[in-house]
Amino acid sequence: MAEAGLVSGELLKLAADLFAYAPEEEKFELRIANAQVYLTAEPATEAQRGYFLRLLKPDGKEVLHQRIADDMRHQFFAKELSFVWVLIIDAGGDENEKEEEEEEGKNAAPFSQCFSLKFQSAGDFVQMRNQFSVCLFESKLDFGSLSLEDKEWVQG
């Protein structure tokens, strides 16, 4: 269940088991039992707000900090109480390295990894699905075009 009294920036805090898809085995394998799952809001620009999925080990060490966006290819599975998504990591370095690689015919493909969070209760699953949906929707808003009243509502 979500904790009461979340500090500024934290929209949701839950616990879930983190699994990573192993293509060789064609199954999800447990990576971190009882991971701490956070959905956070961070100011990105004057007109935009960034929303992030953060995962920490039980000892508090951060293992993932990913911007919530459509390219996550996320899916929620109520029957399994799970959330599945893809993390895409650009394999290229800085812009100069990318230009040199293109000239040499080397195009480093981005790396992707599929993950799953399995929640401990239906209540946690529903809270994650609902808050994630709000974050995804609001990540597409142009806050600069909102009225002052709407900005205050979104910022809580």
BADO-886801 format. One record per residue (C-alpha): x, y, z. Coordinates in steps of 0.1 Angstrom, whole numbers, plus 5000, padded with zeros to 4 digits. Layout:
<atoms>
XYZ/...
</atoms>
This chain:
<atoms>
500050005000/501250364994/502750545023/501150845038/503051165040/505051145009/507851415006/507751674978/508251524944/507151174953/503751094939/503650724948/505850484968/505250104967/507049774970/507249524941/509449244928/511449354898/511949104869/514049134838/513248944806/515948694796/515648634759/517848314760/515448164785/512348324771/511048414805/511148684832/513748634859/513748784894/516349064897/515249244929/512849114955/510849384973/512249674953/511150024962/509050174934/508650554931/506750774907/508151124910/507551464895/510551684887/510552024870/511951994835/511352334821/509252644828/506452494806/507052124811/507151884841/509051554840/507651244855/509950954864/509850584874/512550524900/513550184914/515650124944/517049814960/515749744995/518949895009/518050224991/520550204962/518950344930/518950104901/516750284876/515650644870/513550644837/511350924823/507750824819/506950844782/505050654754/508250494742/508250274774/505750054756/504149984789/501349734797/499449654828/498249304835/495549294862/495448914863/499148894872/499249224892/502149334870/503449624850/505649554820/507749804801/510849854779/513950054788/515650184756/519250294760/520950484732/524150304725/525750614709/528150844728/528351214722/527251384689/530851394676/531251024681/527950954664/528951164633/532250974631/530550634634/528050734607/530850834583/532550504590/529350304584/529050204621/525550254634/525350144670/521850024676/520050124708/519949854735/516649764750/515649564781/512149454791/511249464828/508249374849/507149474883/504949234902/502949394929/502149244963/498449334963/495649434939/495449774958/499149844950/498649744914/495649974910/497450264926/500450224903/498150194872/496150504881/499150724891/501250614861/498350694837/498051044852/501851094849/501850984813/498951214804/500451514822/503951454807/502351554774/500851874786/502352214778/502152384812/502952724797/499452724780/497552634812/495652884833/497052974867/494252774883/494952464862/498752494870/498052504907/495752194904/498351994885/501152094909/498951984938/
</atoms>
